Amino acid sequence: MTKKKNSKDEVAEELKKDDFRVSIFGSARIKPNDDQYKLVYDLAKEIGKHKFDIVTGGGPGLMDAANAGHNAGDKKHVSDNIGLTIELPWEAEENKHLEIKKHFNKFSGRLDTFMALSGVVIVTPGGIGTCLELFYTWQLVQVKHICPIPIILLGKMWEELMTWITKYPLKDGLISPGDTDHIYIAENKEEAMEVIMQAHAKFEKDGCSCHNNHKYKLDE
């Protein structure tokens, strides 16, 4: 059973903590019988087993897979299962697995809250919204508005994007070679978990100093 929290602004309370959190972005349209749903579920279950917090958009599809998988892995609900939901004309219903949630009317505030919470970002298959989340995270790492958190691209759909990045913006000098240093392509949950565990080890070793020095600040 999902644990309940009573804070008036649960996410504001989370932002006061220095926890290690993994954010998962992905499509609301992918159904539970899809292989991508199972992959995200299994990966989130591993994240839950390690008692790392998880953050998603809180909706259906791959967000549902992530929140459900996390609950399955963290059966005693030691870590937090967080959903940042958004007002949309479609696909806006929240999934039933959330322990902490906050609803947003605009993508801008929601994206900034994701950035303030995230220690690792996993980008799973998705459309325009998922691409927005990817490039927003990537830009903030590039300009050092946040510390260089790993951005894990899960699944084959991102391979051609990275080929395009190399062939055009990188080759033409529109981005720098170091701008891709924190991008990782993972074909399966094992490869993704390897990056997550390395990030967590660094998080613990550095005493969260990197996270604190470059922690993304929300506008008051």
N, C-alpha and C positions, 0 to 999 in steps of 0.2 A: 504494500500500500504506500502511496506517495505521502511523504511527510508534508505537513502544512506549516507555513510561517505566517506570523501575524503583523509584521512590520508594515506601517503605512506606506513606506517607500522601501521595499525590500532591496531593490537594486542600489539605492543610495547607501544602504548599510553595507552591501557587498563592496562598493567602491572604497570603503574605509579600510577594508582588509587587504592584505598583501598575499593573496592566494595565487596558486598556479592554476590557470584556466586555459582550456582548449576551446576555441570557437570553431564551429562547423557551419559553413555556408553551403547551400545547395537548393535544388529545384523543389518547388511545392507540387509539381505535376507528376512526379514519379511514384508509381504504385507499389504496394507491398510485394507483389509477385515479381518485381523487376530485380535483376541481379545487382544493380547499383544500390537498391534499397537494402538488400541483404549485406552487401559490403559495408555500407555505412553503419548499419545496425551492429555488425560484428566488431567493427573498429571502435564504435562508441562503447560497446560492452567491455572491451579491453581497457579503455580509458576509465570507465567506471570501476573496474577491478583494481586499478591503481589509485583509486580515490582522488582523482583529479576532477576539479569542477568542469562542467561543460556548458557552453553558451551557444544557443541557436536562435533563429528567427521565430521559433515557437509555433510554427505552422504545420501544415500537412507535408506529405512527400518525404524528402530526405531529411527534413527537420524532424519530423515524427520519428523516422528511423533512428536518428541520433539520440533524441531524448528517451525513446523507448529502450534502445540498446544500453544507454548509460544506467538507467534504472535496473536493468537486468544484471549488469555487472556490479553495481554498488547496491546490493540487496538490502543493506542496513542503512542506506541513505546517509553515509558518513560525509560525502561530498555533496556539492550543490548542482542541481539540474535547472538551468536558467533559460528562460525564453524572452526574447525581446520582440514582441509582436508589432504589426504595422497595420494601419488603416488602408484597405484596398477595396476596389469594387469587386474583386474575386479572390479566391484562394486565401481568404483572410482569417479563417477560423483557426483558433489555437488548438494544439493537440492536448491530449489529456495527461501527459506525462510530466508536466512542468511543476517544479517545486517553488521556484521564484520567478516572477514575471513582471514585465512592465510593458505597457502599450504606448505606441507612438503614432502620432498623426502625420509626421514627416520623416522621410528617409534620413535627412541630415542629422537630426538629433539621435536617431537610432544608430547610425553609423558611428557617430562619435562615442556613444556608449559602448558599442562593441569594442572600439579601439581602447577605451579606458579599462576594459575588463580583460582583454586578451593577452595571453602569453605565447600562444601558438595559434595560427590560423590554418584551418584545413578547408580547401575549396574543392567541393565535389561537383559533379555535373549539374549545370544549371543554365539559365538564360541571361537576360539583360541584368536583372537584379544581382545575380551571382557574380557576373562580370564586374559590375559596379563595386561590389564588396571586395573583390580581388584587387582591382586597380586602386581603390581608395587605400587599402592596407599597404599596397606596394608603394604608393606615392609617399605616404607618411614615413615609411622606413627609409625611402630614398632621401628625403629632405631632413631626416633625423628628428622628426616631431615625435616619434616613438623609438624605443630601442629596436635593434635589428632582430625582431622576432622571426622565427621560421614561418614561411608561407608554403604549405604543402599542397600541391596540386594532385588530387586523387583521381585516377582513371585516365584512360587513353585520350579523351577528348581534348586535353590540354597540351598534348605533345605537339600538335601542329601549330598551336598558338605560340609556343616557345620557339618553334622553328621560324615562324614569321617574325617574332621579336628579334631573333638573331640575324635574319636575312635583311631586315629593313631598318628599324630604329637603331639597333646596335651597330650594324655595318655602316650606316650613314652617319654615325657619331651623334645621334639624337639622344641616346642614353649612354652612360658609361659602363665599361665592362663590370665594374663592381656592383652595378645595380641589380644584377641577377644572382649575386652570391647567396642570397637568403631564400631563393626559390628552389623547391625540391619537388621532383615528380615521383610519385609513389604509385605503383601498379596494384598494390595489395595492402592489407592491414599491417603486415609485418614490416614492410618498408616504411609505412607512415609511423608506426609505433617506435621504430628505431630513431627517427628524427625527434619525436616527442620526448623520448627518454633522454636523449642527449640534451635537449632544451631544458628538461627538468633538472638534470644533473648540474647544468650551468647555473640555473636559477638558484639551486641550493648552495652551490659552491661559492658563488659571488655574493651570497648573503642578500640577494635580490637588489644589489646596488644598481645594476644596469636598469632594472625595471623601475626603481625609484627615481633615478636621475632623469629618465626620459619617459616617465609615466604621463600618459596623455591626459591633459587637463580639460575638463568640461567647462564651457563658459558658464559663468554664474548667471 
